[in-house]
Amino acid sequence: MQELGNAINESLSDSDRIAAAIGEIKRAGYDVFLVLEATIGFNKREESDSDDDESAGSDESENVSPRTDASGKIKLTTQDQKFLRALKIQIDEDSK
């Protein structure tokens, strides 16, 4: 996680485009401070997820996306459920 943060910071620091934009703002008489917020999430893959990936290319699942089952119901991961709850969106338990 720390390495990813360092890589993002380094990329921004080394960007000629960002430096040029900040330079223009300074030349216009403004002090500049840049604050970026990144949310990086990690979700441990469940065993069934890797099984789904392998079967996604089979003939019987041609019309089924990896996020839906054969009946067309959407499969939500725990991360999906947390995200929807954070947005105050209730999930119909039957639609899982």
C-alpha positions in Angstrom: 0.0 0.0 0.0 2.8 2.4 0.9 4.6 1.6 -2.3 1.5 2.4 -4.3 1.2 5.7 -2.5 4.8 6.5 -3.2 4.4 5.7 -6.9 1.4 8.0 -7.2 3.2 10.8 -5.5 6.3 10.4 -7.6 4.3 10.3 -10.8 2.6 13.6 -9.9 5.8 15.2 -8.8 7.5 14.2 -12.1 4.7 15.3 -14.3 5.7 18.1 -16.7 2.1 18.8 -17.4 1.2 19.4 -13.8 4.3 21.5 -13.3 3.4 23.7 -16.3 -0.2 24.2 -15.1 1.0 25.1 -11.6 3.6 27.5 -13.1 0.9 29.3 -15.1 -1.2 29.7 -12.0 1.8 31.1 -10.1 2.6 33.5 -12.9 -1.0 34.8 -12.7 -0.2 35.8 -9.1 -1.7 33.0 -7.1 -0.1 30.7 -4.4 -0.8 27.1 -5.3 -1.3 24.1 -3.1 -2.4 20.8 -4.4 -4.3 18.3 -2.3 -5.4 15.1 -3.9 -7.4 12.4 -2.2 -7.3 8.9 -3.4 -9.3 6.0 -2.0 -7.7 2.7 -2.7 -9.5 -0.4 -1.6 -8.5 -4.0 -1.4 -10.9 -6.9 -1.4 -9.7 -10.4 -0.9 -11.0 -12.5 -3.8 -13.3 -15.3 -2.8 -12.7 -18.8 -4.1 -15.9 -18.7 -6.0 -14.7 -15.6 -7.9 -11.8 -17.4 -9.4 -14.1 -20.3 -10.4 -16.4 -17.8 -12.1 -13.5 -16.4 -14.1 -12.5 -19.8 -15.4 -16.1 -20.7 -16.4 -16.8 -17.3 -18.0 -15.6 -18.6 -21.4 -17.7 -21.7 -21.4 -20.5 -22.2 -24.0 -23.3 -22.4 -21.4 -22.4 -19.0 -19.9 -22.2 -17.0 -23.2 -25.3 -14.9 -22.4 -24.5 -14.4 -18.7 -22.2 -11.7 -17.6 -19.7 -12.5 -14.8 -21.8 -10.3 -12.5 -25.1 -12.0 -13.1 -26.3 -15.6 -12.6 -28.2 -17.7 -15.1 -31.6 -16.2 -13.9 -30.3 -12.7 -14.6 -29.9 -11.7 -10.9 -27.0 -9.5 -10.1 -24.3 -11.0 -7.9 -23.0 -8.5 -5.4 -19.7 -8.9 -3.6 -19.3 -7.8 0.0 -17.5 -4.7 -1.4 -20.5 -3.9 -3.6 -22.8 -4.2 -0.6 -20.6 -1.9 1.6 -20.4 0.7 -1.2 -24.2 0.7 -1.7 -24.8 1.0 2.1 -22.3 3.9 2.2 -24.5 5.6 -0.4 -27.6 4.8 1.7 -28.9 2.5 -1.0 -30.9 -0.4 0.4 -30.5 -3.8 -1.2 -33.4 -6.1 -1.8 -32.2 -9.4 -0.3 -34.1 -11.3 -3.0 -32.1 -9.6 -5.8 -28.8 -10.9 -4.5 
